[in-house]
């Protein structure tokens, strides 16, 4: 599903937002990066939907940004040294936890 080799393609976005010099520039860059990551993540959607039908509901929240966030969580999990040191079984459990961590989210948080 979310293979490590595919997720590694997200490396090109590492640290890109830290290059923004102003708040306005950060917002523009963030929107562009998230749009690109959303396009990248769409290749996984059909596959994820076959196993996790709730993904469709998650995609409707905040213009798909929760799904983008979830794919980024999977990517960051995969890069973590503790993940890399884990057994294949533990890595599988961690990736499922990352993928499903927001699955019952129904909207933006209310404070």
C-alpha positions in Angstrom: 0.0 0.0 0.0 2.1 2.9 1.2 5.4 1.5 0.2 8.6 2.9 1.7 10.1 3.5 -1.7 7.1 5.5 -2.8 7.0 7.5 0.4 10.6 8.4 0.0 9.6 10.5 -3.0 8.4 13.0 -0.4 12.0 13.8 0.6 12.1 16.7 -1.9 9.7 18.6 0.5 11.9 18.2 3.6 12.7 21.6 5.0 11.2 23.5 2.1 8.8 25.6 4.3 11.7 26.8 6.5 12.9 28.7 3.4 10.0 31.2 3.7 11.1 34.6 4.8 7.7 36.1 5.6 4.4 34.8 7.0 2.7 35.5 3.6 5.4 33.6 1.7 5.1 30.7 4.2 1.3 30.5 3.5 1.8 30.5 -0.2 4.6 27.9 -0.1 2.5 25.7 2.3 -0.5 25.8 0.0 1.7 24.9 -3.0 3.5 22.1 -1.1 0.3 20.6 0.3 -1.3 20.7 -3.2 1.7 18.9 -4.7 1.6 16.3 -1.8 -2.1 15.8 -2.3 -1.6 15.0 -6.0 1.2 12.6 -5.0 -1.0 11.0 -2.3 -3.9 10.4 -4.7 -2.0 7.5 -6.2 -2.6 5.7 -2.9 -6.3 6.6 -2.4 -7.9 3.8 -4.4 -5.6 1.2 -2.8 -6.3 2.6 0.7 -10.1 2.8 0.0 -10.1 -0.9 -0.7 -8.9 -1.7 2.8 -10.1 1.4 4.7 -13.5 2.7 3.3 -13.6 5.5 5.9 -10.7 7.1 4.0 -13.4 8.6 1.6 -15.0 10.4 4.6 -11.6 11.6 5.7 -10.9 13.0 2.2 -13.9 15.2 2.5 -12.6 17.1 5.5 -10.8 20.4 4.9 -10.4 19.8 1.1 -8.4 16.6 1.7 -5.8 18.2 3.9 -6.4 15.5 6.6 -5.4 12.9 4.1 -2.3 14.9 3.1 -1.5 15.1 6.8 -1.9 11.4 7.2 0.4 10.6 4.3 3.0 13.0 5.8 2.7 11.2 9.2 3.3 7.9 7.4 6.4 9.4 5.7 7.8 10.9 9.0 7.1 7.6 10.8 9.1 5.7 8.2 12.1 8.1 8.6 12.2 7.8 12.4 15.3 5.9 13.7 13.2 3.9 16.1 11.0 2.8 13.2 14.1 1.8 11.2 15.4 -0.2 14.2 12.1 -2.0 14.6 11.3 -5.5 13.4 9.3 -5.9 10.1 6.2 -6.8 12.2 6.6 -3.7 14.4 7.1 -1.5 11.4 3.9 -2.8 9.9 2.0 -2.1 13.1 3.5 1.4 13.2 2.6 2.2 9.6 -1.0 1.0 10.2 -1.2 3.2 13.3 0.1 6.2 11.3 -2.4 5.5 8.5 -5.4 5.1 10.9 -4.6 7.7 13.5 -7.2 10.2 12.3 -9.6 7.8 10.7 -12.7 8.8 12.8 -12.0 12.5 12.5 -15.2 14.2 11.3 -14.0 17.8 11.0 -11.7 20.5 12.1 -11.0 20.6 15.8 -13.1 22.9 17.9 -11.4 24.8 20.7 
